[in-house]
Amino acid sequence: MPKLTLIVPVYNTPIDLFYPAIKSFAEQKIDIDYEILIVDDGSNKETKEAIQRVKHQYPLIQVIEHDKNLGPSSARNTGIKNSNLRDNDYLAIFDSDDLLDAGALQKIIDVFKDNPDADMISYGYRVKYPNKIDTITLTDKITIATPKEFAINYLTGYTWNKVYKKKPNFEFPLCIESMRQMEDKIWNIDILDQSEKIIVIPNVLYTYNVYGGSLSNNNTKAAIIQHERYVGLEKAIKKIKHFGKDATRKQVELYLSHALRDYCYWKYDFKGDKKTKKEQTIKRVQLTKKLLLVIPRKEIKSSYVRNNLYFLFILFHPFTKKANNKVNTYMEKEIEFAENIFNR
């Protein structure tokens, strides 16, 4: 009988989110063997105690501990290395502060049974903010996609809205441990490179929690995180090029949408080194300039990206007025370049 292994990396997850998350994972009813590997990535005492409680409560849970915090990529890799997956086993990687709908895993396994040659199943999800919930539905019917079609129409960096199948002569890749942002997108592209058939289903099965304490939503870390996302997207664009220009364009659009936020963060100088921040900012302008030359405004489909890119450069006016003449002249030229791009 095949087995489903769920890897759950944990690092100082708020307890009021951790317990409901694990409960929703552990109380799934499923007709194949099922195990949960919690990877404690050097958590604090409170989180460690919570992990031990759920381990004793649910026998299907195993715990692996890191001596210190090594980051999300290392935690996922530890889980993959200890999963002992055989051919036709299944792998899932969920966040420790999210929720899985009751019966979700059985629905996914049933689709795999109906499609034994499928390499991956992807499904819809909710994004829960403090004041609202957005529902993301990927398709209105069960859809079979090639890796190229999936890269164009459905690819996200998330691991939690997918379940993967280990096929013969296939080994799950490891995440790049030096990356803390967009590492899961790179990992998913590596999976696509070894896949042949992906099933996208209309079901919405997972709830992703966005809360104030989340690393990616902590304002004191915002500029650093945004820079790391930028670097990760650069890697993703390079890796996905072989899936064609449409797949590449999707990632470029995402890259450019992040550009606006990245440039907005220039004034936040957490390390006290304004010179370095200005140099990083100019470097990002240069990279964006290259992308704009490759993909003109009229070919960028996302109206959010298209409309905001113009204002991205205008935002630099306060920056340039305070800067020295050399930087000011440089930035004015970039603003002129952007205006020419968007007016043609």
VOTI-622862 format. One record per residue (C-alpha): residue in three letters; x, y, z. Coordinates in steps of 0.02 Angstrom, whole numbers, plus 50000, padded with zeros to 5 digits. Layout:
REM VOTI-622862
<lose><type>ALA</type><east>X</east><north>Y</north><up>Z</up></lose>
...
This chain:
REM VOTI-622862
<lose><type>MET</type><east>50000</east><north>50000</north><up>50000</up></lose>
<lose><type>PRO</type><east>50067</east><north>50173</north><up>49958</up></lose>
<lose><type>LYS</type><east>50105</east><north>50298</north><up>50095</up></lose>
<lose><type>LEU</type><east>50077</east><north>50485</north><up>50110</up></lose>
<lose><type>THR</type><east>50211</east><north>50580</north><up>50205</up></lose>
<lose><type>LEU</type><east>50172</east><north>50757</north><up>50261</up></lose>
<lose><type>ILE</type><east>50320</east><north>50867</north><up>50308</up></lose>
<lose><type>VAL</type><east>50284</east><north>51012</north><up>50425</up></lose>
<lose><type>PRO</type><east>50431</east><north>51130</north><up>50460</up></lose>
<lose><type>VAL</type><east>50408</east><north>51224</north><up>50624</up></lose>
<lose><type>TYR</type><east>50497</east><north>51377</north><up>50692</up></lose>
<lose><type>ASN</type><east>50420</east><north>51476</north><up>50836</up></lose>
<lose><type>THR</type><east>50244</east><north>51459</north><up>50766</up></lose>
<lose><type>PRO</type><east>50114</east><north>51551</north><up>50872</up></lose>
<lose><type>ILE</type><east>50031</east><north>51420</north><up>50981</up></lose>
<lose><type>ASP</type><east>49855</east><north>51479</north><up>50941</up></lose>
<lose><type>LEU</type><east>49890</east><north>51440</north><up>50758</up></lose>
<lose><type>PHE</type><east>50000</east><north>51287</north><up>50782</up></lose>
<lose><type>TYR</type><east>49874</east><north>51177</north><up>50875</up></lose>
<lose><type>PRO</type><east>49730</east><north>51202</north><up>50750</up></lose>
<lose><type>ALA</type><east>49849</east><north>51174</north><up>50605</up></lose>
<lose><type>ILE</type><east>49916</east><north>51008</north><up>50670</up></lose>
<lose><type>LYS</type><east>49740</east><north>50953</north><up>50719</up></lose>
<lose><type>SER</type><east>49679</east><north>50985</north><up>50542</up></lose>
<lose><type>PHE</type><east>49825</east><north>50885</north><up>50471</up></lose>
<lose><type>ALA</type><east>49825</east><north>50740</north><up>50595</up></lose>
<lose><type>GLU</type><east>49637</east><north>50707</north><up>50597</up></lose>
<lose><type>GLN</type><east>49622</east><north>50678</north><up>50410</up></lose>
<lose><type>LYS</type><east>49531</east><north>50517</north><up>50365</up></lose>
<lose><type>ILE</type><east>49628</east><north>50430</north><up>50229</up></lose>
<lose><type>ASP</type><east>49627</east><north>50251</north><up>50160</up></lose>
<lose><type>ILE</type><east>49817</east><north>50235</north><up>50138</up></lose>
<lose><type>ASP</type><east>49962</east><north>50239</north><up>50260</up></lose>
<lose><type>TYR</type><east>49991</east><north>50414</north><up>50325</up></lose>
<lose><type>GLU</type><east>50129</east><north>50494</north><up>50428</up></lose>
<lose><type>ILE</type><east>50174</east><north>50671</north><up>50480</up></lose>
<lose><type>LEU</type><east>50355</east><north>50725</north><up>50500</up></lose>
<lose><type>ILE</type><east>50371</east><north>50883</north><up>50604</up></lose>
<lose><type>VAL</type><east>50542</east><north>50963</north><up>50581</up></lose>
<lose><type>ASP</type><east>50580</east><north>51077</north><up>50729</up></lose>
<lose><type>ASP</type><east>50699</east><north>51206</north><up>50657</up></lose>
<lose><type>GLY</type><east>50775</east><north>51265</north><up>50822</up></lose>
<lose><type>SER</type><east>50613</east><north>51331</north><up>50899</up></lose>
<lose><type>ASN</type><east>50593</east><north>51414</north><up>51068</up></lose>
<lose><type>LYS</type><east>50542</east><north>51321</north><up>51226</up></lose>
<lose><type>GLU</type><east>50357</east><north>51357</north><up>51209</up></lose>
<lose><type>THR</type><east>50350</east><north>51289</north><up>51032</up></lose>
<lose><type>LYS</type><east>50453</east><north>51135</north><up>51078</up></lose>
<lose><type>GLU</type><east>50331</east><north>51095</north><up>51217</up></lose>
<lose><type>ALA</type><east>50185</east><north>51114</north><up>51098</up></lose>
<lose><type>ILE</type><east>50269</east><north>50996</north><up>50974</up></lose>
<lose><type>GLN</type><east>50291</east><north>50864</north><up>51108</up></lose>
<lose><type>ARG</type><east>50109</east><north>50878</north><up>51158</up></lose>
<lose><type>VAL</type><east>50045</east><north>50846</north><up>50982</up></lose>
<lose><type>LYS</type><east>50170</east><north>50704</north><up>50961</up></lose>
<lose><type>HIS</type><east>50097</east><north>50616</north><up>51113</up></lose>
<lose><type>GLN</type><east>49920</east><north>50655</north><up>51057</up></lose>
<lose><type>TYR</type><east>49938</east><north>50589</north><up>50879</up></lose>
<lose><type>PRO</type><east>50040</east><north>50427</north><up>50856</up></lose>
<lose><type>LEU</type><east>50062</east><north>50461</north><up>50668</up></lose>
<lose><type>ILE</type><east>50175</east><north>50611</north><up>50709</up></lose>
<lose><type>GLN</type><east>50364</east><north>50595</north><up>50713</up></lose>
<lose><type>VAL</type><east>50478</east><north>50738</north><up>50765</up></lose>
<lose><type>ILE</type><east>50650</east><north>50781</north><up>50699</up></lose>
<lose><type>GLU</type><east>50747</east><north>50920</north><up>50786</up></lose>
<lose><type>HIS</type><east>50878</east><north>51042</north><up>50725</up></lose>
<lose><type>ASP</type><east>51001</east><north>51102</north><up>50857</up></lose>
<lose><type>LYS</type><east>50982</east><north>51279</north><up>50790</up></lose>
<lose><type>ASN</type><east>50878</east><north>51376</north><up>50666</up></lose>
<lose><type>LEU</type><east>50939</east><north>51334</north><up>50490</up></lose>
<lose><type>GLY</type><east>50797</east><north>51408</north><up>50387</up></lose>
<lose><type>PRO</type><east>50646</east><north>51340</north><up>50292</up></lose>
<lose><type>SER</type><east>50746</east><north>51259</north><up>50152</up></lose>
<lose><type>SER</type><east>50851</east><north>51158</north><up>50274</up></lose>
<lose><type>ALA</type><east>50696</east><north>51105</north><up>50370</up></lose>
<lose><type>ARG</type><east>50611</east><north>51044</north><up>50212</up></lose>
<lose><type>ASN</type><east>50769</east><north>50952</north><up>50159</up></lose>
<lose><type>THR</type><east>50780</east><north>50865</north><up>50327</up></lose>
<lose><type>GLY</type><east>50601</east><north>50806</north><up>50305</up></lose>
<lose><type>ILE</type><east>50632</east><north>50744</north><up>50127</up></lose>
<lose><type>LYS</type><east>50790</east><north>50652</north><up>50179</up></lose>
<lose><type>ASN</type><east>50698</east><north>50564</north><up>50321</up></lose>
<lose><type>SER</type><east>50538</east><north>50523</north><up>50226</up></lose>
<lose><type>ASN</type><east>50600</east><north>50356</north><up>50156</up></lose>
<lose><type>LEU</type><east>50481</east><north>50368</north><up>50010</up></lose>
<lose><type>ARG</type><east>50458</east><north>50218</north><up>49897</up></lose>
<lose><type>ASP</type><east>50395</east><north>50217</north><up>49718</up></lose>
<lose><type>ASN</type><east>50214</east><north>50275</north><up>49707</up></lose>
<lose><type>ASP</type><east>50217</east><north>50354</north><up>49881</up></lose>
<lose><type>TYR</type><east>50153</east><north>50531</north><up>49903</up></lose>
<lose><type>LEU</type><east>50233</east><north>50687</north><up>49976</up></lose>
<lose><type>ALA</type><east>50155</east><north>50847</north><up>50045</up></lose>
<lose><type>ILE</type><east>50238</east><north>50997</north><up>50129</up></lose>
<lose><type>PHE</type><east>50124</east><north>51110</north><up>50231</up></lose>
<lose><type>ASP</type><east>50152</east><north>51263</north><up>50341</up></lose>
<lose><type>SER</type><east>50134</east><north>51244</north><up>50529</up></lose>
<lose><type>ASP</type><east>50011</east><north>51388</north><up>50549</up></lose>
<lose><type>ASP</type><east>49884</east><north>51346</north><up>50412</up></lose>
<lose><type>LEU</type><east>49727</east><north>51239</north><up>50399</up></lose>
<lose><type>LEU</type><east>49681</east><north>51091</north><up>50290</up></lose>
<lose><type>ASP</type><east>49497</east><north>51057</north><up>50256</up></lose>
<lose><type>ALA</type><east>49422</east><north>50898</north><up>50327</up></lose>
<lose><type>GLY</type><east>49429</east><north>50757</north><up>50199</up></lose>
<lose><type>ALA</type><east>49551</east><north>50852</north><up>50088</up></lose>
<lose><type>LEU</type><east>49686</east><north>50718</north><up>50079</up></lose>
<lose><type>GLN</type><east>49563</east><north>50581</north><up>50034</up></lose>
<lose><type>LYS</type><east>49494</east><north>50689</north><up>49891</up></lose>
<lose><type>ILE</type><east>49671</east><north>50711</north><up>49826</up></lose>
<lose><type>ILE</type><east>49714</east><north>50526</north><up>49841</up></lose>
<lose><type>ASP</type><east>49554</east><north>50481</north><up>49749</up></lose>
<lose><type>VAL</type><east>49608</east><north>50591</north><up>49604</up></lose>
<lose><type>PHE</type><east>49778</east><north>50506</north><up>49603</up></lose>
<lose><type>LYS</type><east>49690</east><north>50336</north><up>49597</up></lose>
<lose><type>ASP</type><east>49590</east><north>50393</north><up>49447</up></lose>
<lose><type>ASN</type><east>49750</east><north>50459</north><up>49366</up></lose>
<lose><type>PRO</type><east>49889</east><north>50336</north><up>49414</up></lose>
<lose><type>ASP</type><east>50012</east><north>50416</north><up>49293</up></lose>
<lose><type>ALA</type><east>49995</east><north>50589</north><up>49372</up></lose>
<lose><type>ASP</type><east>50150</east><north>50665</north><up>49452</up></lose>
<lose><type>MET</type><east>50066</east><north>50805</north><up>49549</up></lose>
<lose><type>ILE</type><east>49895</east><north>50870</north><up>49599</up></lose>
<lose><type>SER</type><east>49866</east><north>51055</north><up>49630</up></lose>
<lose><type>TYR</type><east>49711</east><north>51131</north><up>49711</up></lose>
<lose><type>GLY</type><east>49633</east><north>51296</north><up>49762</up></lose>
<lose><type>TYR</type><east>49658</east><north>51385</north><up>49927</up></lose>
<lose><type>ARG</type><east>49604</east><north>51529</north><up>50038</up></lose>
<lose><type>VAL</type><east>49714</east><north>51672</north><up>50097</up></lose>
<lose><type>LYS</type><east>49654</east><north>51725</north><up>50270</up></lose>
<lose><type>TYR</type><east>49698</east><north>51902</north><up>50322</up></lose>
<lose><type>PRO</type><east>49653</east><north>51980</north><up>50490</up></lose>
<lose><type>ASN</type><east>49503</east><north>52068</north><up>50412</up></lose>
<lose><type>LYS</type><east>49456</east><north>51965</north><up>50258</up></lose>
<lose><type>ILE</type><east>49474</east><north>51799</north><up>50166</up></lose>
<lose><type>ASP</type><east>49517</east><north>51784</north><up>49981</up></lose>
<lose><type>THR</type><east>49472</east><north>51622</north><up>49892</up></lose>
<lose><type>ILE</type><east>49584</east><north>51566</north><up>49748</up></lose>
<lose><type>THR</type><east>49509</east><north>51437</north><up>49630</up></lose>
<lose><type>LEU</type><east>49630</east><north>51370</north><up>49501</up></lose>
<lose><type>THR</type><east>49505</east><north>51295</north><up>49378</up></lose>
<lose><type>ASP</type><east>49319</east><north>51262</north><up>49359</up></lose>
<lose><type>LYS</type><east>49343</east><north>51078</north><up>49316</up></lose>
<lose><type>ILE</type><east>49474</east><north>50941</north><up>49332</up></lose>
<lose><type>THR</type><east>49612</east><north>50989</north><up>49211</up></lose>
<lose><type>ILE</type><east>49758</east><north>50887</north><up>49145</up></lose>
<lose><type>ALA</type><east>49912</east><north>50993</north><up>49113</up></lose>
<lose><type>THR</type><east>50084</east><north>50961</north><up>49041</up></lose>
<lose><type>PRO</type><east>50230</east><north>51037</north><up>49137</up></lose>
<lose><type>LYS</type><east>50237</east><north>51179</north><up>49010</up></lose>
<lose><type>GLU</type><east>50050</east><north>51214</north><up>49025</up></lose>
<lose><type>PHE</type><east>50063</east><north>51209</north><up>49214</up></lose>
<lose><type>ALA</type><east>50210</east><north>51330</north><up>49212</up></lose>
<lose><type>ILE</type><east>50111</east><north>51453</north><up>49107</up></lose>
<lose><type>ASN</type><east>49941</east><north>51444</north><up>49191</up></lose>
<lose><type>TYR</type><east>49957</east><north>51376</north><up>49369</up></lose>
<lose><type>LEU</type><east>50133</east><north>51387</north><up>49438</up></lose>
<lose><type>THR</type><east>50154</east><north>51464</north><up>49610</up></lose>
<lose><type>GLY</type><east>50297</east><north>51446</north><up>49731</up></lose>
<lose><type>TYR</type><east>50186</east><north>51365</north><up>49861</up></lose>
<lose><type>THR</type><east>50211</east><north>51185</north><up>49913</up></lose>
<lose><type>TRP</type><east>50054</east><north>51183</north><up>50019</up></lose>
<lose><type>ASN</type><east>49930</east><north>51184</north><up>49875</up></lose>
<lose><type>LYS</type><east>50006</east><north>51030</north><up>49796</up></lose>
<lose><type>VAL</type><east>50032</east><north>50845</north><up>49832</up></lose>
<lose><type>TYR</type><east>50173</east><north>50756</north><up>49741</up></lose>
<lose><type>LYS</type><east>50195</east><north>50574</north><up>49687</up></lose>
<lose><type>LYS</type><east>50360</east><north>50482</north><up>49684</up></lose>
<lose><type>LYS</type><east>50374</east><north>50393</north><up>49518</up></lose>
<lose><type>PRO</type><east>50502</east><north>50257</north><up>49477</up></lose>
<lose><type>ASN</type><east>50677</east><north>50326</north><up>49442</up></lose>
<lose><type>PHE</type><east>50625</east><north>50492</north><up>49521</up></lose>
<lose><type>GLU</type><east>50704</east><north>50573</north><up>49672</up></lose>
<lose><type>PHE</type><east>50634</east><north>50729</north><up>49752</up></lose>
<lose><type>PRO</type><east>50758</east><north>50873</north><up>49735</up></lose>
<lose><type>LEU</type><east>50823</east><north>50967</north><up>49885</up></lose>
<lose><type>CYS</type><east>50791</east><north>51151</north><up>49916</up></lose>
<lose><type>ILE</type><east>50933</east><north>51278</north><up>49900</up></lose>
<lose><type>GLU</type><east>50977</east><north>51301</north><up>50083</up></lose>
<lose><type>SER</type><east>51051</east><north>51474</north><up>50062</up></lose>
<lose><type>MET</type><east>50882</east><north>51541</north><up>50007</up></lose>
<lose><type>ARG</type><east>50745</east><north>51596</north><up>50128</up></lose>
<lose><type>GLN</type><east>50629</east><north>51673</north><up>49999</up></lose>
<lose><type>MET</type><east>50563</east><north>51595</north><up>49838</up></lose>
<lose><type>GLU</type><east>50656</east><north>51434</north><up>49875</up></lose>
<lose><type>ASP</type><east>50492</east><north>51338</north><up>49857</up></lose>
<lose><type>LYS</type><east>50463</east><north>51411</north><up>49683</up></lose>
<lose><type>ILE</type><east>50635</east><north>51351</north><up>49626</up></lose>
<lose><type>TRP</type><east>50595</east><north>51180</north><up>49703</up></lose>
<lose><type>ASN</type><east>50430</east><north>51170</north><up>49610</up></lose>
<lose><type>ILE</type><east>50515</east><north>51211</north><up>49445</up></lose>
<lose><type>ASP</type><east>50639</east><north>51070</north><up>49479</up></lose>
<lose><type>ILE</type><east>50489</east><north>50954</north><up>49508</up></lose>
<lose><type>LEU</type><east>50411</east><north>51009</north><up>49344</up></lose>
<lose><type>ASP</type><east>50572</east><north>50966</north><up>49253</up></lose>
<lose><type>GLN</type><east>50548</east><north>50784</north><up>49305</up></lose>
<lose><type>SER</type><east>50359</east><north>50778</north><up>49279</up></lose>
<lose><type>GLU</type><east>50248</east><north>50728</north><up>49134</up></lose>
<lose><type>LYS</type><east>50069</east><north>50749</north><up>49193</up></lose>
<lose><type>ILE</type><east>49993</east><north>50866</north><up>49322</up></lose>
<lose><type>ILE</type><east>49811</east><north>50868</north><up>49377</up></lose>
<lose><type>VAL</type><east>49731</east><north>51033</north><up>49429</up></lose>
<lose><type>ILE</type><east>49568</east><north>51016</north><up>49525</up></lose>
<lose><type>PRO</type><east>49432</east><north>51146</north><up>49562</up></lose>
<lose><type>ASN</type><east>49421</east><north>51104</north><up>49748</up></lose>
<lose><type>VAL</type><east>49476</east><north>51235</north><up>49876</up></lose>
<lose><type>LEU</type><east>49558</east><north>51132</north><up>50013</up></lose>
<lose><type>TYR</type><east>49685</east><north>51237</north><up>50108</up></lose>
<lose><type>THR</type><east>49686</east><north>51399</north><up>50209</up></lose>
<lose><type>TYR</type><east>49845</east><north>51503</north><up>50213</up></lose>
<lose><type>ASN</type><east>49855</east><north>51617</north><up>50365</up></lose>
<lose><type>VAL</type><east>49926</east><north>51793</north><up>50347</up></lose>
<lose><type>TYR</type><east>49953</east><north>51870</north><up>50518</up></lose>
<lose><type>GLY</type><east>50057</east><north>52010</north><up>50594</up></lose>
<lose><type>GLY</type><east>50189</east><north>51897</north><up>50669</up></lose>
<lose><type>SER</type><east>50227</east><north>51807</north><up>50507</up></lose>
<lose><type>LEU</type><east>50406</east><north>51830</north><up>50449</up></lose>
<lose><type>SER</type><east>50351</east><north>51889</north><up>50278</up></lose>
<lose><type>ASN</type><east>50229</east><north>52014</north><up>50355</up></lose>
<lose><type>ASN</type><east>50342</east><north>52092</north><up>50487</up></lose>
<lose><type>ASN</type><east>50380</east><north>52272</north><up>50438</up></lose>
<lose><type>THR</type><east>50549</east><north>52271</north><up>50526</up></lose>
<lose><type>LYS</type><east>50607</east><north>52136</north><up>50405</up></lose>
<lose><type>ALA</type><east>50517</east><north>52201</north><up>50251</up></lose>
<lose><type>ALA</type><east>50661</east><north>52273</north><up>50151</up></lose>
<lose><type>ILE</type><east>50776</east><north>52124</north><up>50179</up></lose>
<lose><type>ILE</type><east>50640</east><north>51999</north><up>50136</up></lose>
<lose><type>GLN</type><east>50590</east><north>52094</north><up>49980</up></lose>
<lose><type>HIS</type><east>50769</east><north>52094</north><up>49919</up></lose>
<lose><type>GLU</type><east>50780</east><north>51905</north><up>49946</up></lose>
<lose><type>ARG</type><east>50619</east><north>51881</north><up>49850</up></lose>
<lose><type>TYR</type><east>50693</east><north>51981</north><up>49708</up></lose>
<lose><type>VAL</type><east>50847</east><north>51871</north><up>49701</up></lose>
<lose><type>GLY</type><east>50739</east><north>51715</north><up>49707</up></lose>
<lose><type>LEU</type><east>50631</east><north>51774</north><up>49563</up></lose>
<lose><type>GLU</type><east>50787</east><north>51811</north><up>49460</up></lose>
<lose><type>LYS</type><east>50837</east><north>51628</north><up>49484</up></lose>
<lose><type>ALA</type><east>50661</east><north>51569</north><up>49441</up></lose>
<lose><type>ILE</type><east>50659</east><north>51669</north><up>49278</up></lose>
<lose><type>LYS</type><east>50823</east><north>51589</north><up>49225</up></lose>
<lose><type>LYS</type><east>50764</east><north>51412</north><up>49269</up></lose>
<lose><type>ILE</type><east>50595</east><north>51424</north><up>49184</up></lose>
<lose><type>LYS</type><east>50653</east><north>51491</north><up>49016</up></lose>
<lose><type>HIS</type><east>50653</east><north>51319</north><up>48935</up></lose>
<lose><type>PHE</type><east>50463</east><north>51309</north><up>48959</up></lose>
<lose><type>GLY</type><east>50445</east><north>51450</north><up>48832</up></lose>
<lose><type>LYS</type><east>50413</east><north>51637</north><up>48824</up></lose>
<lose><type>ASP</type><east>50236</east><north>51629</north><up>48898</up></lose>
<lose><type>ALA</type><east>50296</east><north>51540</north><up>49054</up></lose>
<lose><type>THR</type><east>50442</east><north>51661</north><up>49066</up></lose>
<lose><type>ARG</type><east>50328</east><north>51812</north><up>49044</up></lose>
<lose><type>LYS</type><east>50223</east><north>51757</north><up>49194</up></lose>
<lose><type>GLN</type><east>50375</east><north>51757</north><up>49306</up></lose>
<lose><type>VAL</type><east>50436</east><north>51922</north><up>49236</up></lose>
<lose><type>GLU</type><east>50268</east><north>52001</north><up>49276</up></lose>
<lose><type>LEU</type><east>50282</east><north>51939</north><up>49454</up></lose>
<lose><type>TYR</type><east>50460</east><north>52003</north><up>49462</up></lose>
<lose><type>LEU</type><east>50405</east><north>52175</north><up>49405</up></lose>
<lose><type>SER</type><east>50261</east><north>52181</north><up>49529</up></lose>
<lose><type>HIS</type><east>50387</east><north>52150</north><up>49667</up></lose>
<lose><type>ALA</type><east>50493</east><north>52289</north><up>49596</up></lose>
<lose><type>LEU</type><east>50369</east><north>52421</north><up>49651</up></lose>
<lose><type>ARG</type><east>50372</east><north>52361</north><up>49831</up></lose>
<lose><type>ASP</type><east>50561</east><north>52340</north><up>49829</up></lose>
<lose><type>TYR</type><east>50587</east><north>52520</north><up>49774</up></lose>
<lose><type>CYS</type><east>50463</east><north>52583</north><up>49903</up></lose>
<lose><type>TYR</type><east>50574</east><north>52507</north><up>50038</up></lose>
<lose><type>TRP</type><east>50730</east><north>52605</north><up>49990</up></lose>
<lose><type>LYS</type><east>50701</east><north>52732</north><up>50130</up></lose>
<lose><type>TYR</type><east>50697</east><north>52597</north><up>50265</up></lose>
<lose><type>ASP</type><east>50877</east><north>52574</north><up>50314</up></lose>
<lose><type>PHE</type><east>50882</east><north>52437</north><up>50447</up></lose>
<lose><type>LYS</type><east>51071</east><north>52417</north><up>50443</up></lose>
<lose><type>GLY</type><east>51110</east><north>52603</north><up>50450</up></lose>
<lose><type>ASP</type><east>51204</east><north>52598</north><up>50285</up></lose>
<lose><type>LYS</type><east>51113</east><north>52715</north><up>50166</up></lose>
<lose><type>LYS</type><east>51250</east><north>52708</north><up>50036</up></lose>
<lose><type>THR</type><east>51231</east><north>52521</north><up>50018</up></lose>
<lose><type>LYS</type><east>51042</east><north>52535</north><up>50006</up></lose>
<lose><type>LYS</type><east>51056</east><north>52665</north><up>49869</up></lose>
<lose><type>GLU</type><east>51176</east><north>52553</north><up>49773</up></lose>
<lose><type>GLN</type><east>51056</east><north>52407</north><up>49788</up></lose>
<lose><type>THR</type><east>50914</east><north>52516</north><up>49728</up></lose>
<lose><type>ILE</type><east>51009</east><north>52572</north><up>49573</up></lose>
<lose><type>LYS</type><east>51055</east><north>52391</north><up>49536</up></lose>
<lose><type>ARG</type><east>50870</east><north>52344</north><up>49540</up></lose>
<lose><type>VAL</type><east>50828</east><north>52485</north><up>49420</up></lose>
<lose><type>GLN</type><east>50959</east><north>52419</north><up>49300</up></lose>
<lose><type>LEU</type><east>50888</east><north>52242</north><up>49309</up></lose>
<lose><type>THR</type><east>50710</east><north>52304</north><up>49284</up></lose>
<lose><type>LYS</type><east>50769</east><north>52408</north><up>49137</up></lose>
<lose><type>LYS</type><east>50835</east><north>52251</north><up>49052</up></lose>
<lose><type>LEU</type><east>50669</east><north>52162</north><up>49080</up></lose>
<lose><type>LEU</type><east>50569</east><north>52308</north><up>49013</up></lose>
<lose><type>LEU</type><east>50673</east><north>52303</north><up>48854</up></lose>
<lose><type>VAL</type><east>50634</east><north>52118</north><up>48832</up></lose>
<lose><type>ILE</type><east>50448</east><north>52131</north><up>48870</up></lose>
<lose><type>PRO</type><east>50369</east><north>52297</north><up>48817</up></lose>
<lose><type>ARG</type><east>50226</east><north>52370</north><up>48918</up></lose>
<lose><type>LYS</type><east>50093</east><north>52320</north><up>48790</up></lose>
<lose><type>GLU</type><east>50141</east><north>52136</north><up>48811</up></lose>
<lose><type>ILE</type><east>50127</east><north>52138</north><up>49001</up></lose>
<lose><type>LYS</type><east>49954</east><north>52069</north><up>49033</up></lose>
<lose><type>SER</type><east>49935</east><north>52113</north><up>49216</up></lose>
<lose><type>SER</type><east>49854</east><north>52285</north><up>49231</up></lose>
<lose><type>TYR</type><east>49918</east><north>52300</north><up>49411</up></lose>
<lose><type>VAL</type><east>50097</east><north>52281</north><up>49353</up></lose>
<lose><type>ARG</type><east>50075</east><north>52386</north><up>49196</up></lose>
<lose><type>ASN</type><east>49996</east><north>52533</north><up>49286</up></lose>
<lose><type>ASN</type><east>50110</east><north>52534</north><up>49437</up></lose>
<lose><type>LEU</type><east>50275</east><north>52517</north><up>49347</up></lose>
<lose><type>TYR</type><east>50262</east><north>52694</north><up>49283</up></lose>
<lose><type>PHE</type><east>50239</east><north>52761</north><up>49460</up></lose>
<lose><type>LEU</type><east>50380</east><north>52651</north><up>49520</up></lose>
<lose><type>PHE</type><east>50506</east><north>52770</north><up>49442</up></lose>
<lose><type>ILE</type><east>50413</east><north>52926</north><up>49492</up></lose>
<lose><type>LEU</type><east>50430</east><north>52870</north><up>49672</up></lose>
<lose><type>PHE</type><east>50615</east><north>52907</north><up>49657</up></lose>
<lose><type>HIS</type><east>50592</east><north>53094</north><up>49649</up></lose>
<lose><type>PRO</type><east>50603</east><north>53118</north><up>49839</up></lose>
<lose><type>PHE</type><east>50753</east><north>53004</north><up>49840</up></lose>
<lose><type>THR</type><east>50843</east><north>53095</north><up>49700</up></lose>
<lose><type>LYS</type><east>50814</east><north>53268</north><up>49773</up></lose>
<lose><type>LYS</type><east>50907</east><north>53217</north><up>49930</up></lose>
<lose><type>ALA</type><east>51045</east><north>53126</north><up>49839</up></lose>
<lose><type>ASN</type><east>51202</east><north>53197</north><up>49764</up></lose>
<lose><type>ASN</type><east>51200</east><north>53265</north><up>49588</up></lose>
<lose><type>LYS</type><east>51277</east><north>53110</north><up>49511</up></lose>
<lose><type>VAL</type><east>51143</east><north>52995</north><up>49579</up></lose>
<lose><type>ASN</type><east>51009</east><north>53123</north><up>49543</up></lose>
<lose><type>THR</type><east>51060</east><north>53135</north><up>49360</up></lose>
<lose><type>TYR</type><east>51066</east><north>52946</north><up>49345</up></lose>
<lose><type>MET</type><east>50892</east><north>52922</north><up>49417</up></lose>
<lose><type>GLU</type><east>50817</east><north>53059</north><up>49310</up></lose>
<lose><type>LYS</type><east>50882</east><north>52968</north><up>49157</up></lose>
<lose><type>GLU</type><east>50799</east><north>52808</north><up>49218</up></lose>
<lose><type>ILE</type><east>50634</east><north>52898</north><up>49244</up></lose>
<lose><type>GLU</type><east>50647</east><north>52966</north><up>49066</up></lose>
<lose><type>PHE</type><east>50682</east><north>52791</north><up>49002</up></lose>
<lose><type>ALA</type><east>50528</east><north>52721</north><up>49092</up></lose>
<lose><type>GLU</type><east>50417</east><north>52859</north><up>49023</up></lose>
<lose><type>ASN</type><east>50477</east><north>52820</north><up>48846</up></lose>
<lose><type>ILE</type><east>50443</east><north>52635</north><up>48871</up></lose>
<lose><type>PHE</type><east>50265</east><north>52663</north><up>48931</up></lose>
<lose><type>ASN</type><east>50221</east><north>52798</north><up>48804</up></lose>
<lose><type>ARG</type><east>50268</east><north>52700</north><up>48650</up></lose>
